[in-house]
């Protein structure tokens, strides 16, 4: 008799738990890997980001070689079968836009979190603002009026988190520029990634040849790695000998680089497992809760407490994100109740 494992309801709870845990550990391993090469001023942040995708690429190829995806083991279920996708050269070319945006979002996020892991997370919470702008301008997908009304709350929260109280009681803007600039750049890339993903998967032929979102994600990471390689050599090539010498001897760098890549791949897969079987409301709440939990966890790991302004600002921004995600459904339910 074939091993069936835990019931789907139990597996779903475990996927949620390990999605959150994987995201937290990714942030921790990523910070440790960056610190191992000298931190945000080392000039090796792009190298770390690229090598993480390299780990993802190797992991994907191992899955295809053994024809099994072990991710479902986190839900105490049997590994799913996963064979190499039957994509054509034309399919890969069409996938390059998505891969470029995904690689850009990943690299920019690594830069942002390297600048300030806590403030970087706050800035990342403003992703719906960029998604609304990009969707409206480039994909003809404008948010509703009510969603637009939520955007100032998100922006205001991030702005408030950027304030610092001086000794005389007055406030001034003080924040990590790297975290702000690259956090917003990551949000922009993520917005384009969402648009390109929708366009690509609208082609039923490509979707069928990929054979599932797992394969699509794996191919995207491999293409992203290939895209980032020349950028890494162009921007940090002079320091690569130092990086590889350190990689040979520094066990901390070896461990955290590999584990950050694996955690990134696996938590994204677990997020897919959970979100595709939950409703939009549950997904929105889960994503919002994840940001709060990751910030609290990283504050504990780094020993850097959030300032009062950052606590209030992040709370305002995250509330705005939650409202943005839910407001249409809430108002729709209210209208239905009145009609009844």
C-alpha positions as CSV (number, residue, x, y, z in Angstrom):
1,X,0.0,0.0,0.0
2,X,1.4,3.4,-1.0
3,X,2.3,5.9,1.8
4,X,-0.3,8.6,1.9
5,X,1.0,10.6,4.8
6,X,-0.8,13.2,6.8
7,X,-4.3,14.4,5.9
8,X,-4.4,17.5,3.6
9,X,-5.8,19.6,6.5
10,X,-2.8,18.7,8.7
11,X,-0.4,19.1,5.8
12,X,-1.8,22.6,5.1
13,X,-1.1,23.7,8.7
14,X,2.4,22.3,8.5
15,X,3.0,24.1,5.1
16,X,1.9,27.4,6.8
17,X,4.3,26.8,9.7
18,X,7.3,25.9,7.5
19,X,6.5,28.7,5.0
20,X,6.8,31.1,7.9
21,X,9.8,29.3,9.4
22,X,11.5,29.1,6.0
23,X,11.1,32.9,5.4
24,X,12.4,33.7,8.8
25,X,15.4,31.4,8.4
26,X,16.1,32.8,4.9
27,X,16.4,36.3,6.4
28,X,18.7,35.0,9.1
29,X,20.9,33.0,6.7
30,X,21.0,35.9,4.2
31,X,22.1,38.3,6.9
32,X,24.7,35.9,8.1
33,X,26.1,35.3,4.6
34,X,26.3,39.0,3.9
35,X,28.1,39.6,7.3
36,X,30.5,36.7,6.5
37,X,31.8,38.6,3.4
38,X,32.0,41.9,5.2
39,X,28.5,43.3,5.3
40,X,26.8,45.9,3.1
41,X,30.1,47.8,2.5
42,X,32.0,44.7,1.3
43,X,31.0,45.2,-2.4
44,X,29.9,41.5,-2.6
45,X,26.1,41.8,-2.1
46,X,25.4,41.0,-5.8
47,X,27.7,38.0,-5.6
48,X,25.8,36.6,-2.6
49,X,22.4,37.2,-4.3
50,X,23.7,35.5,-7.5
51,X,25.1,32.5,-5.6
52,X,21.8,32.0,-3.8
53,X,20.1,31.6,-7.1
54,X,22.9,29.3,-8.1
55,X,22.0,27.1,-5.1
56,X,18.4,27.2,-6.3
57,X,19.5,26.1,-9.8
58,X,21.4,23.1,-8.5
59,X,18.5,22.1,-6.2
60,X,16.1,22.3,-9.1
61,X,18.3,20.1,-11.3
62,X,18.7,17.5,-8.5
63,X,14.9,17.3,-8.2
64,X,14.6,16.7,-12.0
65,X,17.4,14.1,-11.8
66,X,15.6,12.1,-9.1
67,X,12.2,13.0,-10.5
68,X,10.9,13.9,-7.0
69,X,10.1,17.1,-5.2
70,X,10.7,16.6,-1.4
71,X,8.8,19.8,-0.4
72,X,5.7,17.9,0.6
73,X,7.7,16.1,3.3
74,X,7.3,19.3,5.3
75,X,3.6,18.5,5.4
76,X,4.3,14.8,6.4
77,X,3.2,13.7,2.9
78,X,5.0,11.7,0.3
79,X,7.2,13.6,-2.1
80,X,5.5,14.7,-5.3
81,X,6.7,13.4,-8.7
82,X,8.4,16.2,-10.7
83,X,10.0,15.6,-14.1
84,X,11.9,18.1,-16.2
85,X,9.4,20.4,-18.1
86,X,9.0,19.9,-21.8
87,X,9.5,23.5,-22.6
88,X,10.8,24.6,-26.0
89,X,13.5,27.2,-26.8
90,X,10.7,29.6,-27.7
91,X,9.1,29.0,-24.3
92,X,12.4,29.9,-22.6
93,X,12.8,33.0,-24.6
94,X,9.2,34.1,-23.6
95,X,10.1,33.3,-20.0
96,X,13.1,35.6,-20.0
97,X,11.1,38.8,-19.0
98,X,9.7,37.0,-16.0
99,X,13.1,35.6,-15.1
100,X,14.7,39.0,-15.4
101,X,12.1,40.6,-13.1
102,X,12.3,37.7,-10.6
103,X,16.1,38.0,-10.5
104,X,15.9,41.7,-10.1
105,X,13.4,41.4,-7.3
106,X,15.6,38.9,-5.5
107,X,18.9,40.8,-5.9
108,X,17.3,44.1,-4.9
109,X,15.8,42.5,-1.8
110,X,19.2,41.1,-0.8
111,X,20.7,44.6,-1.1
112,X,17.8,46.1,0.9
113,X,18.0,43.5,3.7
114,X,21.8,43.9,3.7
115,X,21.3,47.6,4.3
116,X,19.0,47.2,7.3
117,X,17.1,43.9,7.8
118,X,14.3,45.6,9.8
119,X,13.8,48.8,7.8
120,X,14.1,46.8,4.6
121,X,11.2,44.7,5.7
122,X,9.1,47.8,6.4
123,X,9.9,49.2,2.9
124,X,9.0,45.8,1.4
125,X,5.6,46.2,2.9
126,X,4.9,49.0,0.5
127,X,4.9,46.6,-2.5
128,X,1.2,47.2,-3.2
129,X,2.0,50.9,-4.0
130,X,4.4,49.9,-6.8
131,X,2.1,47.1,-7.9
132,X,-0.8,49.6,-8.3
133,X,1.4,52.0,-10.4
134,X,3.0,49.3,-12.6
135,X,-0.3,47.5,-13.1
136,X,-2.1,50.7,-14.1
137,X,0.6,52.0,-16.4
138,X,2.0,48.9,-18.0
139,X,-0.6,46.1,-17.8
140,X,-3.9,48.1,-17.9
141,X,-4.9,46.6,-14.5
142,X,-5.7,49.6,-12.4
143,X,-6.8,48.9,-8.7
144,X,-10.2,49.9,-7.6
145,X,-11.0,53.3,-6.1
146,X,-11.1,51.8,-2.6
147,X,-7.7,50.1,-3.0
148,X,-6.2,53.4,-4.2
149,X,-7.6,55.0,-1.0
150,X,-5.5,52.6,1.0
151,X,-2.2,53.5,-0.7
152,X,-1.6,56.7,1.3
153,X,-1.8,54.7,4.5
154,X,1.0,52.4,3.3
155,X,3.1,55.3,2.2
156,X,2.4,57.2,5.4
157,X,3.4,54.2,7.5
158,X,6.8,53.8,5.7
159,X,7.4,57.6,5.9
160,X,6.6,57.6,9.7
161,X,9.0,54.6,10.2
162,X,11.7,56.8,8.6
163,X,11.5,59.5,11.3
164,X,13.9,59.8,14.1
165,X,13.4,61.8,17.2
166,X,16.3,64.2,18.1
167,X,17.5,65.2,21.5
168,X,15.5,68.4,21.4
169,X,12.3,66.5,20.7
170,X,12.1,67.4,17.0
171,X,11.8,64.8,14.3
172,X,13.9,64.4,11.1
173,X,14.1,61.9,8.4
174,X,16.8,59.3,9.1
175,X,16.9,55.9,7.5
176,X,19.2,53.5,5.7
177,X,19.3,54.8,2.1
178,X,20.3,51.3,0.8
179,X,17.3,49.7,2.4
180,X,14.9,52.3,1.1
181,X,16.2,52.6,-2.5
182,X,16.7,48.9,-3.1
183,X,13.5,48.0,-1.1
184,X,11.5,50.1,-3.5
185,X,13.4,48.8,-6.5
186,X,12.6,45.2,-5.3
187,X,8.9,46.2,-5.0
188,X,9.0,47.5,-8.6
189,X,10.6,44.4,-9.9
190,X,8.1,42.3,-8.0
191,X,5.2,44.3,-9.5
192,X,6.6,43.6,-13.0
193,X,7.2,40.0,-12.1
194,X,3.5,39.6,-11.2
195,X,2.4,41.2,-14.5
196,X,4.8,39.1,-16.6
197,X,3.8,35.9,-14.8
198,X,0.1,36.5,-15.6
199,X,0.9,37.1,-19.2
200,X,3.1,34.0,-19.5
201,X,0.7,31.6,-17.8
202,X,-2.2,33.0,-19.9
203,X,-0.6,31.0,-22.7
204,X,-2.2,27.6,-22.1
205,X,0.4,25.8,-24.2
206,X,3.4,27.1,-22.2
207,X,1.6,26.4,-18.9
208,X,0.9,22.8,-20.0
209,X,4.5,22.3,-21.2
210,X,5.8,23.6,-17.8
211,X,3.7,21.0,-16.1
212,X,3.0,23.0,-13.0
213,X,4.0,26.0,-11.0
214,X,6.8,24.1,-9.4
215,X,8.6,23.6,-12.7
216,X,7.9,27.2,-13.7
217,X,9.5,28.5,-10.5
218,X,12.5,26.2,-10.9
219,X,13.1,27.3,-14.5
220,X,12.7,31.0,-13.4
221,X,15.4,30.6,-10.8
222,X,17.8,28.9,-13.2
223,X,17.3,31.6,-15.8
224,X,17.6,34.3,-13.1
225,X,20.9,32.8,-12.1
226,X,22.1,33.0,-15.7
227,X,20.9,36.6,-16.0
228,X,22.7,37.7,-12.7
229,X,26.0,36.1,-13.6
230,X,27.3,38.7,-16.1
231,X,25.9,41.5,-13.8
232,X,27.9,40.0,-10.9
233,X,31.1,39.8,-13.0
234,X,30.6,43.4,-14.3
235,X,29.9,45.0,-10.9
236,X,31.9,42.9,-8.5
237,X,34.4,41.0,-10.7
238,X,37.4,42.5,-9.1
239,X,36.5,41.1,-5.7
240,X,35.5,37.6,-6.8
241,X,39.0,36.1,-6.1
242,X,38.6,37.3,-2.5
243,X,35.1,35.8,-2.4
244,X,36.0,32.4,-3.7
245,X,39.1,32.2,-1.5
246,X,36.9,33.0,1.5
247,X,34.3,30.5,0.3
248,X,36.9,27.7,0.3
249,X,37.9,28.3,4.0
250,X,35.0,30.0,5.8
251,X,32.5,27.4,7.0
252,X,30.1,30.1,8.1
253,X,29.9,31.5,4.6
254,X,29.6,28.1,3.1
255,X,26.8,27.1,5.4
256,X,24.8,30.3,5.3
257,X,25.1,30.7,1.5
258,X,23.8,27.2,0.8
259,X,21.1,27.4,3.5
260,X,19.9,30.8,2.4
261,X,19.5,29.5,-1.2
262,X,17.7,26.4,-0.1
263,X,15.5,28.3,2.3
264,X,14.6,30.8,-0.4
265,X,13.6,28.0,-2.8
266,X,11.7,25.9,-0.3
267,X,9.7,28.6,1.4
268,X,8.5,29.9,-1.9
269,X,7.3,26.4,-2.8
270,X,5.5,26.0,0.5
271,X,3.9,29.4,0.0
272,X,2.6,28.2,-3.3
273,X,1.2,25.0,-1.7
274,X,-0.7,27.0,1.0
275,X,-1.9,30.0,-1.1
276,X,-3.3,27.9,-4.0
277,X,-5.7,26.1,-1.6
278,X,-6.8,29.0,0.6
279,X,-9.1,31.9,-0.2
280,X,-8.0,35.4,-1.1
281,X,-8.8,36.7,2.4
282,X,-6.8,33.9,4.1
283,X,-3.9,34.5,1.7
284,X,-3.9,38.2,2.4
285,X,-4.0,37.8,6.2
286,X,-1.2,35.1,6.0
287,X,1.1,37.3,3.9
288,X,0.5,40.3,6.3
289,X,1.1,38.1,9.4
290,X,4.3,36.8,7.8
291,X,5.8,40.3,7.6
292,X,5.1,41.0,11.2
293,X,6.6,37.7,12.4
294,X,9.7,38.0,10.2
295,X,10.3,41.6,11.6
296,X,10.0,40.4,15.2
297,X,12.2,37.4,14.5
298,X,14.9,39.5,12.8
299,X,14.8,42.0,15.6
300,X,15.6,39.1,18.0
301,X,18.3,37.6,15.8
302,X,20.1,40.8,15.0
303,X,19.7,42.3,18.5
304,X,18.5,45.5,16.9
305,X,15.2,46.6,18.4
306,X,12.7,48.6,16.3
307,X,12.4,52.2,17.4
308,X,9.0,53.5,18.5
309,X,8.7,55.3,15.2
310,X,9.5,52.1,13.3
311,X,7.0,50.1,15.4
312,X,4.2,52.6,14.7
313,X,5.2,53.1,11.1
314,X,5.4,49.4,10.3
315,X,2.1,48.9,12.1
316,X,0.4,51.6,10.0
317,X,2.0,50.3,6.7
318,X,1.1,46.7,7.4
319,X,-2.5,47.7,8.3
320,X,-2.7,49.6,5.0
321,X,-1.5,46.5,3.2
322,X,-4.1,44.3,4.8
323,X,-6.8,46.8,4.0
324,X,-5.6,47.0,0.4
325,X,-5.9,43.3,0.1
326,X,-9.3,42.9,1.8
327,X,-11.2,46.1,1.2
328,X,-12.9,45.0,-2.1
329,X,-14.1,41.7,-0.6
330,X,-15.2,43.4,2.6
331,X,-17.3,46.0,0.7
332,X,-18.6,43.4,-1.6
333,X,-19.8,41.3,1.3
334,X,-21.4,44.4,2.9
335,X,-23.3,45.2,-0.4
336,X,-24.6,41.6,-0.6
337,X,-25.8,41.8,3.0
338,X,-27.7,45.0,2.3
339,X,-29.2,43.5,-0.9
340,X,-30.4,40.5,1.0
